[in-house]
Amino acid sequence: MRRVLTSSSVVAFALLVVPAAATADDVQTVVVAVGQTVARDVGWAMGHHCDDPELVRAEMRNKDQETNAFVVTGRKIGKTLCRVGTYQVEGRPTYLFEVTVVPARAAQ
């Protein structure tokens, strides 16, 4: 028996496979110590959401007239994913950050 793939089944398969592959390379890593703060430029991106808000305190700040900053402060050891650019407005970028919170360094 010969199977024929319809164009709709090919499109459905592409929609399932391509987004997973496309986003895998787009994840940016951020490492922050408990009690420390780091910032990343995110252009015109607006809004954010982190999977585990207990691990980090996250916020968006205006850096200058052309750039926003995603600012995270480590609160608790662990990993979380944070999406920046949750307000989907045409032309605005989105970013995915894997934020790893590590122990604070001992005072020397």
Buried (B, 14 or more C-beta within 10 A) or exposed (E): EEEEEEEEEEEEEEEEEEEEEEEEEEEBEBEBBBEBEBBBEBBEBBBBEBEBEEBBEBEBEEBEEEEBBBBBBBBEEBBBEBBBBBEEEEEBEBBBBBBBBEEEEEEE
